[in-house]
Amino acid sequence: MDPMHRQGAGEARERLAALLQERLRDPATAQMIRRSLDAGVVMDTWLAGQREENFTPEALAVIEEAVGILTAQAYGSVFPNYHLSERYLTVAFHELLSSIAMFQAHREKGTLEVGEGEAAGAVERLRAFVAAEPTGLSVPVGLYWLVTSYENYGALAHYGRMPEEDFRFGTFHRPWIKSTLTEEMNLARLMGHLETRYPCPEGQCVILTPEGRRVLEQIRRLLEDSGELAWRMQQQHLALFNELEDYDELMARIAPTVNPETERFLDFAGLRPGQKVLELGCGTGRMTLNVGLYRRVLPGGRVVATDPSTNMLARAGSKARELGAANVEFLRSPAENLPFSDGAFDATVGMVFLHFTDAPRAVREAVRVTKPGGTVALGVAIRSDAAMMPVLPVWFEPIFALARSRGMAPTGVGNRPGEAAQLLREAGCVAVHTVPVQVPVVAVDPVSFVRWALQGPGFFQEVLEPLPYAERLRLVGELQEAGREICRRATLEERTWLWPGEYVRGSAPGPD
Ligand SMILES: C[S@@+](CC[C@H](N)C(=O)[O-])C[C@H]1O[C@@H](n2cnc3c(N)ncnc32)[C@H](O)[C@@H]1O
């Protein structure tokens, strides 16, 4: 018999609830989550949400074999005084390994397709991590417990109640799950976080208890403090860019003046022939190639263009080959951690990427790799609640309502006005100069605008983040549908948003 069933329910409930509270209150838990993130041992339900049949049969076989071994090792020994069921552990290790493998595929290849190599890599990564952790397998299982409770309870909090069958199959919040969430439901019910109510209109329904709501809030705070929620958001932005197949076309449609505007930015940056220039957040190489950054440094100069999105870079690379732009090198790197020595470049530039980064770190890195007296120039999107597209308050009301209900500022995407200049000064730059700009963004048609708004700049992603998976998809569909009528009736002017921005330039500090 399963040890869980041998334990008396009341006693087990107390032990488990005490264990959870201990975890939630112990500062070591946030550190443990940070260590897992650093080691790439991740439980990312958003990325997982984009998996369809993305695993090859060979990859699945590798994962299944490892799940069997890990479950046998973990059974009866993960938590002190409480035995998780074998079934719970099997699902947990399956989900964890899948998530780690997808994360790797996403980072290395820019796709979410997992082959045997990524699967074996995930198993190795988890084993190495666990071997270095004093409490071994209890760390990833604890991570799984916390993240999935956040997801499960969050969905219930959103819907109010859910038919038990839908909860068990994750219909609305984790539809990709191959097995069922029965064990997770049982565990939550045992702790008094969930209750099954019968009858309700849809049959037997699951609801979140007041205690469940309290725990959800505690977990949310822990995931926020540990950086897990911010990390998740960053992954989501990256996944969106990785999957934005037609970025250049979408930009040309939505922001028709963006290329001439970017030329003005390059004038502002004052680049000269012969210089060695670093570009950050280059994406598909729109500024690098289409707008001609690479030509500005000829003859003799060269450009190293970086971005963390493998897929965007792949597109940039093929454009460069077509153009014969031999003085450009594309390299995968986030702006916060650049693989270059101090002062390696004459100038460092970047366009509308800063708000996706940890801005203080990214600016410090940009200044570090620029030679003393060299230019650092940034094109920055500015977060502004004012002067938005006239039709947007009505069109995007479901999103604004959600934002209001959570006390969030609904419209901002971008950096604060003056933020980039301040960061440049803090990093030691002198002669910092800012020019305000406006770039018109037009809702030419509802489908491309909603895609751009939610996928391009990742606009509103923070508002969508706590929604269950199916709800996010439904909302995108609803916005596109509502936009049909709005785009038919409203004038082009009413569908135009003068997006505020800043061009900011400074000189990297000289030697003391
Ligand atoms: C709106 S696109 C801009 C691309 C390009 N600069 C342009 O103007 O067309 C934002 C880019 O920022 C990149 N990005 C996301 N996170 C980043 C990070 N941590 N460091 C640098 N770039 C990042 C995305 O991959 C994406 O290519």
The ligand as an ORCA input file, in Angstrom:
! r2SCAN-3c Opt
* xyz 0 1
  C      11.590     44.913    -30.198
  S      12.903     43.821    -30.564
  C      14.066     44.944    -31.289
  C      15.004     44.288    -32.248
  C      15.894     45.250    -33.003
  N      16.757     46.019    -32.131
  C      15.053     46.188    -33.837
  O      15.064     47.398    -33.545
  O      14.404     45.721    -34.775
  C      13.603     43.500    -28.990
  C      14.773     42.539    -28.996
  O      15.294     42.476    -27.677
  C      15.783     41.168    -27.516
  N      16.004     40.874    -26.100
  C      15.184     40.248    -25.225
  N      15.804     40.095    -24.046
  C      17.041     40.654    -24.171
  C      18.178     40.769    -23.308
  N      18.131     40.317    -22.059
  N      19.306     41.344    -23.798
  C      19.344     41.825    -25.073
  N      18.294     41.732    -25.930
  C      17.169     41.150    -25.485
  C      14.726     40.298    -28.166
  O      15.216     39.003    -28.442
  C      14.418     41.115    -29.402
  O      15.207     40.724    -30.486
*
